[in-house]
């Protein structure tokens, strides 16, 4: 964590360059386009329109440039309303549900004990009437009522019910950032007890209040969801509208719209609700030395809430726990520019998109690790309704005890299932390949049966028939058969090419066309190279069974994750490091050792798939042999 | 009017039969609720004048049903009847009237015959033997008729020891870890305040230890409790008289407090309207999680002594009926991979998985592997082959005498040379005894489906231990009927071979339960007569206790930490919990084997295992993520590692459907992967055949060995 510097420009992200050339610095910076996102929700429409009032951040410097307001609201009303709202954060559209109920957000009104702003009332009325389906709207003040009242003394506070018509008010009692900060500190203290007793732990958990706070955030989000899904528009605010409001609005949208439960949708949601609407990441995360009172685990809490949802509904989200953790890590790490600065204006001023990498770029190139294998798009309803009784909220061991290796499940299911899914993909690709090859051979055999007597000139290199007898000597003599004369292979290549062409009607002969799966079929180096890595019994059986080396370029079985403590590069695996399989040899590697992708000849689709470094070398070498 | 958790209110007719309470809905949709009376823990009533009233049926599976009944008279009748019916004489209980509606293929009562059951604990020429000293249940009422004791102890000596141990529970063998590390259990020694001794007891314990080895006596009571037990005629083994045994007190709360603890827990669980703080403080206050932690801790200690020190361990508390059994059985689950399987599916090493698909057509090679992993029992090698998901089972018997076994066993593992094998191997391939199997067998296109049935005709009965088998000539006959006569039988039939002695059963999880709980005399009938909803005035903490639930919970904790190492799924544990309290099966009836015999359970009731082991039922309790793990698994007992078991305690409060659905998805993923794997392997084989054919036809060519050498 870089909490050393005083200036933002000292942060790591300005110095970080990705070691892997494949990630472009620009990747991910264009992920979120407000116009596209609002268009997805069907905005602009009759009720809602974009406004350019904040184009150079003149009304509100913590809001984004692009804002959506009720189409019926005149500019004057908006300007006055923004003056009546704390930090100028007037009510704007955050989400439009397909039933036309809108979710809006703002900061608290500067109501004090008696102040009144008719334009603000008008603006709320415009929001209400933009939704043709409900006669009233709901204002959710996420603070405890007592806090809201206390704010009145400072000239802030909450909407006076007497002035606002057709509005229901609801206070939901989420505590402020200082309470949350203290709560997490206590929780961490509990987690770090050296030899905790059960009652010490449960007592500490209760005393920290963290679980309670998480639940209160979720309950508020659930309330908002219920209201919006029920057809009423909702305005959410807290004090400044960038902490609790961001949490609850984002969670509510997660519950309302399945799009946000996808990998990409969740990124959009964070871009929109947290980054664009100005959650003060730099202050809250303490990226640089500043006011310690400004630091608070608001985003952590949000991530915790999402994790709770993931626990309750394991098939509803496209992403997994690791995804939440990496998000959380990089909000603090400042390795990427994505979460630097307190608002959009800061980020524009710092020219982050030119000078730093985006986290989204990184994630998109590692997406495999963050997919939830249990995700089923239609397994849940569009709108999630939850039972948020205290019993269903849990302590997130994976987050708060993350670096204590001993306390986690030894056999994490998620990774295993993810590996299973990948394995299935690989096998189904090979099944297609085999089917094709078998069909071809059958046809060929039939043809040869009918044309018996006609000499078959075509000669294909074929070694495995005698595998039964040869295998031991082959394997014994290490390099063995793997080095065949270049001319041999060339020759055989030609013959396969010709053969294939002949098979397909024999129209365009002449040039040697390399039909990939068949061509690579004959490279025996695959066989030996490919199988030597496998464990002994595996090797024996596979080589006995399979004739064609290309078949063996795809591992039939992948090594189990169990009891693998470190990668071959001797990087130890801890509980959260994702283990990967090489699709070619089936061995287990760490993320860094499996960054190569290659086409395996035993796959019909010829899609590049992850392979380990040794296999990659093998493949590239054999390719260079193939095409001298 | 019936209010159920997670379901719509049901308006219907109530019918009370001798064993069930049935509510069936009015209206078109046939909706019914069947509830065994024995499942009801207590009935709470609230009458509303003459209009009727509300009954709350609080069940032992922790569910609470609300029943609104119209009419005061009816209301009272129903309430009184129910109260009478929920505690009837064991003789009249449902298991004695329940008749299985399906053919019982494998009688669960005979799965666990003591002789076969102990066959692995006791081997010929061993230091241990099976004693029938207790065959009339007179020496120890709670022990089974057969127990395993050191060979050099006479039955008369055992009788003497029985009088020196609480309830006659003399030390018996529970599990053998390695050659000399044994796990035993007993009741406390009756030392009394006078310091009584028993020479035979001392001799028994000493004879167990190897030379210069020390053993551990794990007393699950505190030192103080053990000390004060002396005044009440009990006590602990003084070091003076047991010099080679080190005594360790590893306190677990006694079973007296567990029911209270569960009551508090369920009070917390059922109150969903209070805040998080209250819930957490109730969870803490219930002490339930702490009980789990302590029990696991103690089991780990025992396992450690056995595994890491190679020392023998004797576990006891006061009576040796509760915490002792928890500890000994948990230690076995930690140590013994077989205890983590549902039944007998031992040792499905990677080796076998590969055998499955890529099996060499060489029958000899196959046989070699079969032989290597089989245990000789009375001259016949009994081998079962299972498919991946256990839907199909084939028994393959190999006649022992027909091939040269010395030679077979001398072959080193890896250098199998097909030519070196024996020509005249007699293979007896025998049928699947799960005859009602609905799914087509392995490779229907090869005609194996019909073959399977053909075999069934030959011998339609399950195999006795000394099944004679039929010989290779018959097999030849069968082979002729195949459309494609080229292949050998074993190549096709053996899917995933798991060798299992027919006599096993004792070391799988069911066997572990059977031995360590049912036969060891855990008083199920008494302990489970009342559960946590019974008002405290009506229960006796000494008699009633959810000891077994606590044990299952501990298994669940290990299960959730090692979710791929158990062959059974979590649902299996939940099922056991339900059946242990209330069931149509006789397995958990009575307090001990003596009582069950007196009740005639074996003849008059159906065994739970008869039900569970059916091919239609078993797969649903199997863990889709299972990968056999031969290692010792050490669970974490840190408080953050232990989680409340939601599938039991929260099942009726928080909807579990989404989590179950996720398991369904996981199962689907794994099954798809497995089927694809066999498909690919089959295609590979088919391709191989085709290529061979192509070679013969001259379409493909092979480089001659000389060419290869030249290339080198």
HADDOCK unambig.tbl for C-alpha pairs under 7 A between the chains (distance, minus, plus):
assign (segid A and resid 196 and name CA) (segid B and resid 639 and name CA) 6.95 0.50 0.50
assign (segid A and resid 197 and name CA) (segid B and resid 639 and name CA) 6.78 0.50 0.50
assign (segid A and resid 198 and name CA) (segid B and resid 289 and name CA) 6.94 0.50 0.50
assign (segid A and resid 198 and name CA) (segid B and resid 290 and name CA) 5.41 0.50 0.50
assign (segid A and resid 198 and name CA) (segid B and resid 639 and name CA) 5.22 0.50 0.50
assign (segid A and resid 199 and name CA) (segid B and resid 284 and name CA) 5.68 0.50 0.50
assign (segid A and resid 201 and name CA) (segid B and resid 639 and name CA) 6.51 0.50 0.50
assign (segid A and resid 202 and name CA) (segid B and resid 280 and name CA) 6.85 0.50 0.50
assign (segid A and resid 202 and name CA) (segid B and resid 284 and name CA) 5.81 0.50 0.50
assign (segid A and resid 203 and name CA) (segid B and resid 281 and name CA) 6.91 0.50 0.50
assign (segid A and resid 203 and name CA) (segid B and resid 284 and name CA) 6.84 0.50 0.50
assign (segid A and resid 206 and name CA) (segid B and resid 277 and name CA) 5.71 0.50 0.50
assign (segid A and resid 206 and name CA) (segid B and resid 280 and name CA) 5.84 0.50 0.50
assign (segid A and resid 206 and name CA) (segid B and resid 281 and name CA) 6.74 0.50 0.50
assign (segid A and resid 212 and name CA) (segid B and resid 276 and name CA) 5.27 0.50 0.50
assign (segid A and resid 212 and name CA) (segid B and resid 277 and name CA) 6.78 0.50 0.50
assign (segid A and resid 312 and name CA) (segid B and resid 658 and name CA) 6.98 0.50 0.50
assign (segid A and resid 313 and name CA) (segid B and resid 658 and name CA) 5.47 0.50 0.50
assign (segid A and resid 313 and name CA) (segid B and resid 659 and name CA) 6.65 0.50 0.50
assign (segid A and resid 314 and name CA) (segid B and resid 658 and name CA) 6.74 0.50 0.50
assign (segid A and resid 314 and name CA) (segid B and resid 659 and name CA) 6.29 0.50 0.50
assign (segid A and resid 314 and name CA) (segid B and resid 662 and name CA) 6.05 0.50 0.50
assign (segid A and resid 315 and name CA) (segid B and resid 662 and name CA) 5.86 0.50 0.50
assign (segid A and resid 374 and name CA) (segid B and resid 662 and name CA) 6.22 0.50 0.50
assign (segid A and resid 374 and name CA) (segid B and resid 665 and name CA) 6.14 0.50 0.50
assign (segid A and resid 374 and name CA) (segid B and resid 666 and name CA) 6.60 0.50 0.50
assign (segid A and resid 387 and name CA) (segid B and resid 654 and name CA) 6.85 0.50 0.50
assign (segid A and resid 389 and name CA) (segid B and resid 272 and name CA) 5.49 0.50 0.50
assign (segid A and resid 390 and name CA) (segid B and resid 272 and name CA) 6.60 0.50 0.50
assign (segid A and resid 390 and name CA) (segid B and resid 275 and name CA) 6.37 0.50 0.50
assign (segid A and resid 390 and name CA) (segid B and resid 276 and name CA) 4.88 0.50 0.50
assign (segid A and resid 390 and name CA) (segid B and resid 279 and name CA) 6.59 0.50 0.50
assign (segid A and resid 391 and name CA) (segid B and resid 269 and name CA) 6.83 0.50 0.50
assign (segid A and resid 392 and name CA) (segid B and resid 654 and name CA) 6.90 0.50 0.50
assign (segid A and resid 397 and name CA) (segid B and resid 640 and name CA) 6.47 0.50 0.50
assign (segid A and resid 406 and name CA) (segid B and resid 636 and name CA) 6.65 0.50 0.50
assign (segid A and resid 407 and name CA) (segid B and resid 636 and name CA) 5.80 0.50 0.50
assign (segid A and resid 407 and name CA) (segid B and resid 638 and name CA) 6.27 0.50 0.50
assign (segid A and resid 407 and name CA) (segid B and resid 640 and name CA) 6.77 0.50 0.50
assign (segid A and resid 407 and name CA) (segid B and resid 641 and name CA) 5.20 0.50 0.50
assign (segid A and resid 408 and name CA) (segid B and resid 641 and name CA) 6.31 0.50 0.50
assign (segid A and resid 409 and name CA) (segid B and resid 560 and name CA) 6.75 0.50 0.50
assign (segid A and resid 409 and name CA) (segid B and resid 561 and name CA) 3.96 0.50 0.50
assign (segid A and resid 409 and name CA) (segid B and resid 562 and name CA) 6.35 0.50 0.50
assign (segid A and resid 410 and name CA) (segid B and resid 561 and name CA) 5.49 0.50 0.50
assign (segid A and resid 410 and name CA) (segid B and resid 562 and name CA) 5.60 0.50 0.50
assign (segid A and resid 411 and name CA) (segid B and resid 561 and name CA) 6.46 0.50 0.50
assign (segid A and resid 411 and name CA) (segid B and resid 562 and name CA) 5.20 0.50 0.50
assign (segid A and resid 411 and name CA) (segid B and resid 563 and name CA) 5.95 0.50 0.50
assign (segid A and resid 411 and name CA) (segid B and resid 564 and name CA) 6.42 0.50 0.50
assign (segid A and resid 420 and name CA) (segid B and resid 670 and name CA) 6.73 0.50 0.50
assign (segid A and resid 420 and name CA) (segid B and resid 673 and name CA) 6.73 0.50 0.50
assign (segid A and resid 421 and name CA) (segid B and resid 669 and name CA) 6.76 0.50 0.50
assign (segid A and resid 424 and name CA) (segid B and resid 673 and name CA) 5.04 0.50 0.50
assign (segid A and resid 424 and name CA) (segid B and resid 676 and name CA) 6.94 0.50 0.50
assign (segid A and resid 427 and name CA) (segid B and resid 676 and name CA) 6.50 0.50 0.50
assign (segid A and resid 427 and name CA) (segid B and resid 677 and name CA) 6.63 0.50 0.50
assign (segid A and resid 427 and name CA) (segid B and resid 680 and name CA) 6.74 0.50 0.50
assign (segid A and resid 428 and name CA) (segid B and resid 676 and name CA) 6.65 0.50 0.50
assign (segid A and resid 431 and name CA) (segid B and resid 680 and name CA) 5.34 0.50 0.50
assign (segid A and resid 434 and name CA) (segid B and resid 683 and name CA) 6.27 0.50 0.50
assign (segid A and resid 434 and name CA) (segid B and resid 684 and name CA) 6.91 0.50 0.50
assign (segid A and resid 438 and name CA) (segid B and resid 687 and name CA) 5.79 0.50 0.50
assign (segid A and resid 441 and name CA) (segid B and resid 690 and name CA) 6.81 0.50 0.50
assign (segid A and resid 445 and name CA) (segid B and resid 694 and name CA) 6.39 0.50 0.50
assign (segid A and resid 456 and name CA) (segid B and resid 698 and name CA) 6.78 0.50 0.50
assign (segid A and resid 456 and name CA) (segid B and resid 699 and name CA) 6.36 0.50 0.50
assign (segid A and resid 459 and name CA) (segid B and resid 700 and name CA) 6.22 0.50 0.50
assign (segid A and resid 459 and name CA) (segid B and resid 701 and name CA) 5.72 0.50 0.50
assign (segid A and resid 460 and name CA) (segid B and resid 700 and name CA) 5.31 0.50 0.50
assign (segid A and resid 460 and name CA) (segid B and resid 701 and name CA) 5.26 0.50 0.50
assign (segid A and resid 461 and name CA) (segid B and resid 701 and name CA) 5.86 0.50 0.50
assign (segid A and resid 461 and name CA) (segid B and resid 702 and name CA) 5.69 0.50 0.50
assign (segid A and resid 461 and name CA) (segid B and resid 703 and name CA) 6.12 0.50 0.50
assign (segid A and resid 462 and name CA) (segid B and resid 700 and name CA) 6.78 0.50 0.50
assign (segid A and resid 462 and name CA) (segid B and resid 701 and name CA) 5.62 0.50 0.50
assign (segid A and resid 462 and name CA) (segid B and resid 702 and name CA) 4.36 0.50 0.50
assign (segid A and resid 462 and name CA) (segid B and resid 703 and name CA) 6.24 0.50 0.50
assign (segid A and resid 463 and name CA) (segid B and resid 702 and name CA) 5.44 0.50 0.50
assign (segid A and resid 463 and name CA) (segid B and resid 703 and name CA) 6.24 0.50 0.50
assign (segid A and resid 465 and name CA) (segid B and resid 692 and name CA) 6.57 0.50 0.50
assign (segid A and resid 481 and name CA) (segid B and resid 708 and name CA) 6.40 0.50 0.50
assign (segid A and resid 483 and name CA) (segid B and resid 711 and name CA) 6.76 0.50 0.50
assign (segid A and resid 483 and name CA) (segid B and resid 712 and name CA) 6.64 0.50 0.50
assign (segid A and resid 484 and name CA) (segid B and resid 711 and name CA) 5.24 0.50 0.50
assign (segid A and resid 485 and name CA) (segid B and resid 711 and name CA) 5.65 0.50 0.50
assign (segid A and resid 537 and name CA) (segid B and resid 351 and name CA) 6.39 0.50 0.50
assign (segid A and resid 538 and name CA) (segid B and resid 354 and name CA) 6.53 0.50 0.50
assign (segid A and resid 541 and name CA) (segid B and resid 358 and name CA) 5.88 0.50 0.50
assign (segid A and resid 542 and name CA) (segid B and resid 358 and name CA) 6.59 0.50 0.50
assign (segid A and resid 545 and name CA) (segid B and resid 358 and name CA) 6.14 0.50 0.50
assign (segid A and resid 545 and name CA) (segid B and resid 685 and name CA) 6.02 0.50 0.50
assign (segid A and resid 545 and name CA) (segid B and resid 688 and name CA) 6.58 0.50 0.50
assign (segid A and resid 546 and name CA) (segid B and resid 684 and name CA) 6.11 0.50 0.50
assign (segid A and resid 546 and name CA) (segid B and resid 685 and name CA) 6.80 0.50 0.50
assign (segid A and resid 546 and name CA) (segid B and resid 688 and name CA) 5.82 0.50 0.50
assign (segid A and resid 547 and name CA) (segid B and resid 688 and name CA) 5.52 0.50 0.50
assign (segid A and resid 556 and name CA) (segid B and resid 677 and name CA) 6.98 0.50 0.50
